[in-house]
Amino acid sequence: MKTRDRILECALQLFNEQGEPNVTTLEIATEMGISPGNLYYHFHGKEPLILALFERFHNELAPLLNPPAEARLDVEDYWLFLHLIVERLAQYRFLFQDLSNLAGDCPSWRTASACG
C-alpha cells in the first residue's frame, strides 16, 4: 500500500476514534511512524486530507446510490445495497459527527469543485 493510502487509512481511523477536531497531522504522522514532512509531502495540511477522505467516501458511495437503470433488482438486492450504504456511512462516520465544525475547518469542502 502506498504511503498516501496508508495516511488516509490512519487518518480515517483516528478521526473516527477521537473525532476530527481532536486529531492533528502531527498525531497522524506519529501514529504512522513517519515524519511530519513526509505527511506534508502528500497532504499540505489537514484540509486536503479531509477532502481526500470525503472524495474517497463519495466515490465508494456513488455506485451504490446509482445502480444501472437496466438492472433488475429484487428485495434481497435492495437489502444488500442498504447494508453496503450503512457500512460506508459507518466507515466514514467522522464526516457526520459535527458537520458545522467540519465545514468551518474545511471551507472548500462546501464547494462543488471539492466533490470532483
C-alpha positions in Angstrom: 0.0 0.0 0.0 1.3 3.4 -0.9 2.2 5.9 1.8 -0.6 8.3 0.7 -3.2 5.5 1.1 -1.7 4.5 4.5 -2.0 8.1 5.6 -5.7 8.2 4.6 -6.4 4.9 6.4 -4.6 6.1 9.6 -6.4 9.5 9.5 -9.7 7.8 9.0 -9.2 5.5 11.9 -8.0 8.4 14.2 -10.8 10.8 13.1 -13.4 8.1 13.7 -12.0 7.1 17.1 -11.1 10.6 18.5 -13.2 13.0 16.4 -11.6 15.0 13.6 -11.1 18.2 15.7 -9.1 16.3 18.3 -6.6 14.9 15.8 -3.6 16.8 14.4 -1.5 16.0 11.4 1.4 15.6 13.8 -0.5 12.9 15.6 -1.3 11.1 12.4 2.4 11.2 11.4 3.4 9.9 14.8 0.9 7.1 14.7 2.2 6.0 11.4 5.9 6.3 12.4 6.7 8.8 9.6 8.0 12.4 9.8 5.5 15.3 9.6 7.4 16.4 6.5 6.6 13.1 4.8 2.9 13.6 5.6 3.0 17.2 4.4 4.6 16.0 1.1 1.4 14.0 0.5 -1.2 16.4 2.1 -0.4 20.0 2.7 -2.4 20.2 5.9 -5.5 18.7 7.4 -8.0 20.2 4.9 -6.6 18.3 1.9 -6.6 15.2 4.0 -10.3 15.6 4.9 -11.1 16.4 1.3 -9.3 13.3 0.1 -11.3 11.2 2.6 -14.5 12.8 1.5 -13.7 12.2 -2.2 -13.0 8.6 -1.4 -16.3 8.3 0.5 -18.1 9.9 -2.4 -16.5 7.5 -4.9 -17.4 4.4 -2.8 -21.0 5.5 -2.2 -21.9 6.8 -5.6 -22.2 3.4 -7.4 -24.4 2.2 -4.5 -26.8 5.1 -4.9 -27.0 4.9 -8.7 -27.4 1.3 -9.8 -27.6 0.7 -13.5 -31.1 1.6 -14.8 -31.4 -1.7 -16.6 -30.6 -3.7 -13.6 -33.5 -5.9 -12.3 -33.3 -5.7 -8.5 -35.3 -7.8 -6.1 -35.9 -7.3 -2.4 -32.7 -9.1 -1.4 -30.7 -6.8 -3.7 -32.1 -3.7 -2.1 -31.2 -5.1 1.4 -27.7 -5.6 0.2 -27.5 -2.1 -1.2 -28.9 -0.7 2.1 -26.4 -2.8 4.1 -23.5 -1.6 1.9 -24.6 2.0 2.2 -24.9 1.9 6.0 -21.5 0.2 6.1 -19.9 3.1 4.2 -21.6 5.6 6.5 -20.2 3.8 9.5 -16.7 3.6 7.9 -16.6 7.4 7.4 -18.7 8.3 10.5 -16.4 11.3 11.4 -17.9 13.1 8.4 -21.2 13.2 10.1 -20.3 13.7 13.8 -20.0 17.5 13.7 -20.8 18.9 10.2 -20.7 22.6 11.2 -17.2 22.2 12.7 -16.0 20.2 9.7 -17.4 22.8 7.2 -15.7 25.5 9.2 -12.4 23.7 9.2 -12.7 22.8 5.6 -14.3 25.7 3.7 -13.5 24.4 0.2 -15.5 21.2 1.1 -18.6 23.2 0.7 -17.9 24.0 -3.0 -19.0 21.7 -5.9 -15.4 21.5 -7.1 -14.3 19.8 -3.9 -16.5 16.8 -4.7 -14.8 16.1 -8.0 
